[in-house]
Amino acid sequence: MPNHQAAAWHNITQEASHSPSNPTTSSISSTAAYVSKNTSFGQWIQLGLIGAVLETIRRISLAVYTKIFNTFFVTVTLQDIHTGQDISMNMVTYWVSGWLGQFPSWSRPRDMHLGAKSISDSLVDISPESLKLEDSFTCSPSVDVPVTFWYKGHWIRAYRGTVDDKSFYYPVSTFTLCILAWNKKILNELLLEAKLKYEKSKASYQTVAVSAPNAGWRYMTRGRRPFESVVLDPGVQEYLHEDALDFMLSKNWYASKGIPFRRGYLLFGPPGTGKTSVIQALASKLDLPIFIISLTRPGMDDSSLAQLIAAIPEKAIALMEDIDVAFSHAMNRRDLGEEDEIKEPGNSTKAAEDSKPSQPSSLTSKVTLSGLLNALDGAGAQEGRLLFATTNKVSSLDPALCRPGRMDVHLELKLASKYQARKLFRLFYHPDIEAKDSDKDSAEHGDPDDLYAKAEINRHQKLSCQLSIEEVETLAERFAAAVPEREFSVAALQGYLMTYKIRPREAAVEIEEWVKKQKPRGAAKIV
Ligand SMILES: Nc1ncnc2c1ncn2[C@@H]1O[C@H](COP(=O)(O)OP(=O)(O)OP(=O)(O)O)[C@@H](O)[C@H]1O
């Protein structure tokens, strides 16, 4: 304090101490007088008061705004399907995101997030002319870009956001809907409509989930595969269907016997014999979603596998394709510490090969056999699911994996029989099947403005009129007679017929020549 101020302060306190009246009051008033005389200190106090008033106003207005907002708006936040762990909530988000897609404003922002509409390998091969943005991709607004629209007289503001969640490597994406409404009735209506829309689309599309990098599931759709479009030997398809259906209807029976409510199928056989196709067709027939587990996906390890499998819901198909590939690289019995286990008879050379140390590679799976077995039937494993595994080399699989309880049904799909060749030919050219399928397709997937779809229907109708049923039967017999038993895969025969798509008569005549040409290629069995 400067000297002259100190002197003044001293005088004030002196005067106050000698005052005959109330000493305290005079001391305060003297202090106040000093403060008001001292300009810089007074300004600080004024500033502080103004700040406090402004902060109070801000808080009050925020509280009023929140109160009004909560009174007039219903707000719901959903976790993004790509990162969600709760499978049923993921489904709700899936419905809602599909429902949002119907509003033009949802795909109108210029700042967009692009996603693939369906699992389609053909997406990468698609020609520039046929690539249609709206057909191949889903467009949604980027994070924090709000979109507004009206629904049943209610104004809705929707936006995507992110929240940090310690259990994920990345921020978790969210969908938020702010609905101008007095009560939650409209939210129920909205969710119901979204679910019905999803159910309707499910009639023509199959839900497929693939594992996402953060150990969650990523949902997609693809066209359903008709069960009849798979040609297997007599009774095989029917057996699979009946067995799977019987399992789905036996929950209480399993519970009463204390048997875990799970069923595993191992489909094995040469490539192109229809292993994957029959699983897809069965899933479509039983209306079950398929969860594709890729054991060789980079970054997949025992814990992420267990997490993924535990998140598969009841009434679903878990599919592990080419399970031998994961095995031959990284998984063998040594992972279990069971080297003394009895080897399969006649498999000693194979076993010796398996016990050689395998070289670590960046492509190898980090999943161990024990990790896989635990995930399949350990404490956290989900009940009520059908597990399908496919392999070309059944002998390379560990017996622990193939034992009943894990793989209850072992089914070999062989190279094509004459029966299959005949059935495949019929499938390609039978007028009834052609007409039925094209009508069904146009009804289900039909976009009335799609010129390609219209042209395709016309073309199929014309073609189907070309042949009578009797003629197709005769040609199918001729075709089957020329195809040697169990030497070609159905995929190879399908490839041949594809080149004669609109020339059934030539297809039946020229097959002999084709078979002769294929054989000298050194392949006794063409897959
Ligand atoms: N039995 C079949 N019935 C109908 N189509 C089949 C059959 N087998 C193969 N195909 C056709 O061949 C192609 C490959 O079939 P798919 O992928 O089902 O064979 P896969 O046995 O799973 O082969 P891989 O072992 O190489 O995975 C598909 O286009 C499918 O339509």
The ligand as an ORCA input file, in Angstrom:
! r2SCAN-3c Opt
* xyz 0 1
  N     -25.290    -77.637    -54.635
  C     -25.402    -76.443    -55.220
  N     -26.592    -75.976    -55.601
  C     -26.718    -74.776    -56.209
  N     -25.677    -73.983    -56.463
  C     -24.469    -74.397    -56.086
  C     -24.265    -75.652    -55.458
  N     -22.957    -75.805    -55.222
  C     -22.367    -74.690    -55.655
  N     -23.254    -73.856    -56.180
  C     -22.981    -72.537    -56.768
  O     -21.567    -72.424    -56.834
  C     -21.095    -71.231    -56.242
  C     -20.211    -71.573    -55.042
  O     -20.989    -72.275    -54.103
  P     -20.671    -72.326    -52.533
  O     -19.910    -71.100    -52.134
  O     -21.917    -72.620    -51.830
  O     -19.708    -73.553    -52.484
  P     -18.834    -74.035    -51.247
  O     -18.954    -75.502    -51.206
  O     -19.183    -73.285    -50.031
  O     -17.398    -73.624    -51.777
  P     -16.080    -73.317    -50.900
  O     -15.712    -74.564    -50.194
  O     -15.088    -72.925    -51.938
  O     -16.450    -72.201    -49.967
  C     -22.331    -70.439    -55.877
  O     -22.565    -69.515    -56.915
  C     -23.450    -71.449    -55.841
  O     -24.641    -70.882    -56.314
*
